[in-house]
Amino acid sequence: MPASVGFIALFGIAVLNGIVLLSYITQLREDGLSQPEAILQGCSNRLRPVLMTATITIFSLVPLLFAKGPGSEIQRPLAVVVVGGLFTSTLMTLLVLPSLYSRFALKPKEKID
């Protein structure tokens, strides 16, 4: 059961990081940047917030990973799921998500005056 709670928390963090990145890329596209420029600038500008979210969460769960006392059999599975998943989801957010965006993004609508 604690591992499933960890998956729920992990899903929320991963979705938040993806939304932060994609919304910024979309905003840059609306401001007139080409798709490759928007992706590169968006990833470089949103690298720090994505990494900070993952790093702070991982560091806060390190004590649960190494807990030996009573209750650790409940805390450890939650921490293992979240920490392991954050490594994977952060890499996916920074590497896979921009490439999927470049493949499937719609062209911006032209303004009609």
C-alpha positions in Angstrom: 0.0 0.0 0.0 2.8 2.6 0.7 4.3 1.9 -2.7 1.0 2.8 -4.3 0.9 6.1 -2.3 4.4 6.7 -3.6 3.3 6.2 -7.2 0.5 8.8 -6.7 3.0 11.3 -5.3 5.5 10.6 -8.1 2.8 11.0 -10.7 1.9 14.4 -9.4 5.5 15.6 -9.3 6.2 14.2 -12.8 3.1 15.8 -14.3 3.9 19.2 -12.6 7.4 19.2 -14.0 6.1 18.3 -17.5 3.5 21.1 -17.4 6.1 23.6 -16.2 8.3 22.8 -19.2 5.7 22.5 -21.9 3.7 25.6 -20.8 6.9 27.7 -21.0 7.8 26.2 -24.5 4.3 27.0 -25.7 4.6 30.5 -24.3 7.8 31.0 -26.2 6.2 29.7 -29.4 3.3 32.2 -29.0 5.9 35.0 -28.5 7.2 34.2 -32.0 10.2 31.8 -31.6 10.6 28.9 -34.0 9.9 25.5 -32.6 13.5 24.4 -32.2 14.5 27.7 -30.6 11.6 27.5 -28.2 12.4 24.0 -27.2 16.1 24.8 -26.6 15.4 28.0 -24.8 12.5 26.5 -22.8 14.6 23.5 -21.7 17.6 25.6 -20.7 15.4 28.1 -18.8 13.3 25.5 -17.0 16.1 23.1 -16.2 16.7 24.6 -12.8 13.1 24.5 -11.6 12.7 20.9 -12.7 15.9 19.8 -11.1 15.2 21.7 -7.9 11.8 20.1 -7.5 13.3 16.6 -8.0 16.4 17.2 -5.9 14.5 18.6 -2.9 12.0 15.8 -3.0 14.8 13.2 -3.2 16.9 14.8 -0.4 13.8 14.9 1.8 13.2 11.2 1.3 16.8 10.0 2.0 16.1 9.6 5.7 13.2 7.3 4.9 15.4 5.2 2.6 17.9 4.4 5.4 15.4 4.2 8.3 15.9 1.1 10.5 13.5 1.8 13.3 9.8 0.9 13.9 7.7 1.8 10.9 10.5 1.7 8.4 8.9 -1.3 6.7 6.1 1.1 5.7 8.2 4.2 4.9 10.9 2.5 2.9 8.8 1.3 -0.1 7.2 4.7 -0.5 10.7 6.4 -0.5 12.1 3.8 -2.9 9.3 4.3 -5.4 9.4 8.1 -5.3 13.2 8.4 -5.4 13.7 5.9 -8.2 10.8 7.3 -10.1 12.0 10.9 -9.8 15.4 10.0 -11.4 13.6 8.4 -14.3 10.8 11.0 -14.7 13.3 13.9 -14.5 15.3 12.4 -17.3 12.1 11.8 -19.3 11.0 15.4 -18.7 14.2 16.9 -19.8 15.1 14.5 -22.7 12.0 12.6 -24.0 9.3 15.2 -23.5 11.0 17.9 -25.7 11.5 15.4 -28.5 7.9 14.3 -28.3 6.8 17.9 -28.3 8.9 18.6 -31.4 7.3 15.6 -33.2 3.7 16.1 -32.2 3.3 19.9 -31.6 0.7 21.7 -33.6 1.7 24.7 -35.7 0.8 28.0 -34.1 -2.3 29.7 -35.5 -1.6 32.7 -37.7 -3.2 35.9 -36.6 -5.7 37.4 -38.9 -5.8 41.2 -38.8 
